[in-house]
Amino acid sequence: MPPPFSASAFLEWAGGEGVIVRYGRGDAIFTQGDPCQHVLYIWSGGVTVSARSRVGKEAVVAVLGTGDFFGEGCLAGQPLRNRSAVAITPSAVVPVERRAMAGLLQHQHGLADRFISHVLTRNIRMEEDLLDQLFGAAETRLACTLLRMVRYGEADDPWIVPRIRAERLAETAGTTGARAKVCLERFNKRGFIEYCDDGRLKINRSLLTVVLRD
């Protein structure tokens, strides 16, 4: 059985304390478009990883802390950074050159296990966050559409939406049929809506929480 990952052993493999680079709050560790030559390990502190679109919009895709790796795109041959990384607290970061990191992963099984587990876990978390953002926005639009259809504020209970296809509802809400179906299932499980026997939808007042939460 390979020895477990050790942060102190990793630091020694990387070259000792002399290789640690320290950053103040708000300092850029790397910027989108920089050469991609090192994998980085957060010895202490916190880092945000963000991406900027061609039209200048920026979004944070990960918030990392002590013990996390980032910048591993160089291991897959990525020539330039496609993200930016900024220290959100005073941070100490260990950079490891691409070929050296590849060698460590090949020979240090404990490190390889920790690295693979970290990358997979982080990617799963990022995917879940992205889905939450996508479906969260879709949920809000769909909830507003349903409330408009029952003329919220004008009509008395019960609030009933005539039978309508999810695809048609999606068009009205500005989303896709697949997302609309997922959102309706979530609404139903949370008790925001109820399906009538004839296919109509009963809208409960609790659906307002989807709109008001933002």
C-alpha positions as CSV (number, residue, x, y, z in Angstrom):
1,M,0.0,0.0,0.0
2,P,1.5,3.4,-1.0
3,P,2.2,5.9,1.8
4,P,-0.5,8.6,2.2
5,F,0.0,12.1,0.8
6,S,2.2,14.3,3.1
7,A,2.2,18.1,2.5
8,S,5.6,18.4,4.1
9,A,7.0,15.6,1.9
10,F,5.5,17.2,-1.2
11,L,7.2,20.5,-0.3
12,E,10.5,18.7,0.0
13,W,9.9,17.0,-3.4
14,A,9.1,20.4,-4.9
15,G,12.4,21.9,-3.6
16,G,11.8,22.9,0.0
17,E,10.6,26.1,1.6
18,G,12.7,28.2,-0.7
19,V,10.3,27.5,-3.6
20,I,7.2,28.9,-1.8
21,V,5.9,32.1,-3.4
22,R,3.9,34.4,-1.1
23,Y,1.0,36.6,-2.3
24,G,-0.9,39.4,-0.6
25,R,-4.7,39.7,-0.7
26,G,-5.8,40.6,-4.2
27,D,-2.5,39.7,-5.8
28,A,-2.7,37.9,-9.2
29,I,-1.0,34.5,-9.2
30,F,-1.5,34.1,-12.9
31,T,-3.7,35.8,-15.5
32,Q,-5.7,34.4,-18.4
33,G,-3.4,34.2,-21.4
34,D,-0.2,33.7,-19.4
35,P,2.1,30.8,-20.3
36,C,1.0,27.6,-18.6
37,Q,4.1,26.0,-17.2
38,H,3.4,25.1,-13.6
39,V,1.0,23.2,-11.4
40,L,0.4,25.0,-8.1
41,Y,-0.3,23.9,-4.6
42,I,-1.8,26.1,-1.9
43,W,0.4,25.7,1.2
44,S,-1.7,28.2,3.0
45,G,-4.4,30.8,2.2
46,G,-7.1,31.0,-0.3
47,V,-7.4,31.5,-4.1
48,T,-10.2,32.3,-6.5
49,V,-10.1,31.0,-10.1
50,S,-12.0,33.0,-12.6
51,A,-12.6,33.1,-16.4
52,R,-13.2,36.1,-18.6
53,S,-15.3,35.9,-21.8
54,R,-14.4,37.5,-25.1
55,V,-16.8,40.4,-24.3
56,G,-15.2,41.0,-21.0
57,K,-17.6,39.3,-18.6
58,E,-15.8,37.5,-15.7
59,A,-17.1,34.7,-13.5
60,V,-15.5,32.9,-10.6
61,V,-15.4,29.1,-11.3
62,A,-13.7,27.9,-8.2
63,V,-12.7,29.0,-4.7
64,L,-9.8,27.0,-3.3
65,G,-8.0,26.8,0.0
66,T,-5.1,25.2,1.8
67,G,-4.2,21.8,0.4
68,D,-5.7,22.4,-3.0
69,F,-4.0,22.1,-6.4
70,F,-4.7,24.3,-9.4
71,G,-3.3,25.2,-12.7
72,E,-3.0,21.6,-13.8
73,G,-3.9,22.3,-17.4
74,C,-0.2,22.3,-18.3
75,L,-0.1,18.6,-17.6
76,A,-2.5,18.1,-20.6
77,G,-0.3,20.3,-22.9
78,Q,-2.3,23.5,-22.4
79,P,0.1,26.3,-23.6
80,L,-1.7,29.3,-22.1
81,R,-3.8,29.8,-19.0
82,N,-7.5,29.8,-19.8
83,R,-8.3,31.1,-16.2
84,S,-7.0,33.7,-13.8
85,A,-6.1,33.0,-10.2
86,V,-6.1,35.7,-7.5
87,A,-5.2,35.4,-3.8
88,I,-8.2,36.3,-1.6
89,T,-6.2,36.1,1.6
90,P,-2.4,36.3,2.2
91,S,-1.4,33.0,0.6
92,A,1.7,30.8,0.2
93,V,1.8,28.8,-3.0
94,V,4.1,26.1,-4.2
95,P,4.7,26.1,-8.0
96,V,6.0,22.9,-9.5
97,E,7.2,22.9,-13.1
98,R,5.2,20.7,-15.5
99,R,7.8,18.0,-16.1
100,A,8.8,17.8,-12.5
101,M,5.1,17.4,-11.5
102,A,4.6,14.7,-14.1
103,G,7.6,12.8,-12.7
104,L,6.3,13.1,-9.1
105,L,2.9,11.8,-10.1
106,Q,4.5,8.9,-11.8
107,H,6.7,7.8,-8.9
108,Q,4.9,9.1,-5.8
109,H,1.7,7.1,-5.6
110,G,0.3,8.8,-2.5
111,L,0.7,12.2,-4.2
112,A,-0.9,10.8,-7.4
113,D,-3.9,9.5,-5.4
114,R,-4.4,12.8,-3.6
115,F,-4.0,14.8,-6.9
116,I,-6.5,12.7,-8.9
117,S,-9.0,12.8,-6.0
118,H,-8.7,16.5,-5.7
119,V,-9.1,17.2,-9.4
120,L,-12.1,14.9,-9.7
121,T,-13.8,16.3,-6.6
122,R,-13.3,19.9,-7.7
123,N,-14.6,19.2,-11.2
124,I,-17.7,17.5,-9.8
125,R,-18.3,20.5,-7.5
126,M,-17.8,23.0,-10.4
127,E,-20.3,21.0,-12.5
128,E,-22.8,21.0,-9.7
129,D,-22.4,24.8,-9.2
130,L,-22.8,25.4,-12.9
131,L,-26.0,23.3,-13.0
132,D,-27.3,25.1,-10.0
133,Q,-26.7,28.4,-11.8
134,L,-28.3,27.2,-15.0
135,F,-31.3,25.7,-13.4
136,G,-31.6,28.4,-10.8
137,A,-32.1,31.0,-13.4
138,A,-34.4,28.8,-15.4
139,E,-36.5,28.1,-12.2
140,T,-36.9,31.8,-11.5
141,R,-38.1,32.5,-15.1
142,L,-40.4,29.5,-15.1
143,A,-41.9,30.4,-11.7
144,C,-42.6,34.0,-13.0
145,T,-44.2,32.6,-16.1
146,L,-46.5,30.3,-14.1
147,L,-47.5,33.1,-11.8
148,R,-48.2,35.4,-14.7
149,M,-50.4,32.6,-16.3
150,V,-52.5,32.4,-13.1
151,R,-52.6,36.2,-12.9
152,Y,-51.1,36.3,-9.5
153,G,-52.5,39.2,-7.5
154,E,-55.7,39.4,-9.5
155,A,-57.2,35.9,-9.4
156,D,-58.4,34.1,-6.2
157,D,-57.4,30.6,-5.2
158,P,-57.2,28.0,-6.6
159,W,-54.5,29.0,-9.0
160,I,-54.8,26.6,-12.0
161,V,-52.7,26.6,-15.1
162,P,-54.5,24.9,-18.1
163,R,-52.9,21.8,-19.5
164,I,-49.8,22.9,-21.5
165,R,-46.8,21.1,-23.0
166,A,-43.5,21.6,-21.2
167,E,-41.9,22.7,-24.5
168,R,-44.5,25.4,-25.0
169,L,-44.0,26.5,-21.4
170,A,-40.2,26.6,-21.9
171,E,-40.6,28.8,-24.9
172,T,-42.6,31.3,-22.9
173,A,-40.1,31.2,-20.0
174,G,-37.1,31.5,-22.3
175,T,-35.5,28.2,-21.5
176,T,-35.3,24.7,-23.0
177,G,-37.9,21.9,-22.8
178,A,-35.4,19.7,-20.9
179,R,-34.7,22.3,-18.3
180,A,-38.4,23.2,-17.9
181,K,-39.2,19.5,-17.2
182,V,-36.5,19.3,-14.6
183,C,-37.7,22.5,-12.9
184,L,-41.3,21.4,-12.9
185,E,-40.2,18.1,-11.2
186,R,-38.3,20.1,-8.6
187,F,-41.4,22.4,-8.0
188,N,-43.6,19.3,-7.6
189,K,-41.2,17.6,-5.1
190,R,-41.0,20.8,-3.1
191,G,-44.8,21.2,-3.0
192,F,-44.8,24.4,-5.1
193,I,-47.1,22.9,-7.7
194,E,-49.4,19.9,-7.9
195,Y,-50.5,17.9,-11.0
196,C,-54.2,17.6,-11.4
197,D,-55.7,14.3,-12.8
198,D,-56.6,16.0,-16.0
199,G,-53.1,17.3,-16.6
200,R,-53.6,20.8,-15.4
201,L,-51.2,22.4,-12.8
202,K,-52.3,23.8,-9.5
203,I,-50.0,26.6,-8.4
204,N,-49.4,26.9,-4.6
205,R,-48.5,30.2,-3.0
206,S,-45.1,28.7,-1.9
207,L,-44.0,29.1,-5.5
208,L,-43.5,32.8,-4.7
209,T,-40.4,31.8,-2.7
210,V,-38.6,30.9,-5.9
211,V,-39.0,34.5,-7.2
212,L,-38.5,36.2,-3.9
213,R,-35.2,34.4,-3.0
214,D,-33.2,36.5,-5.5
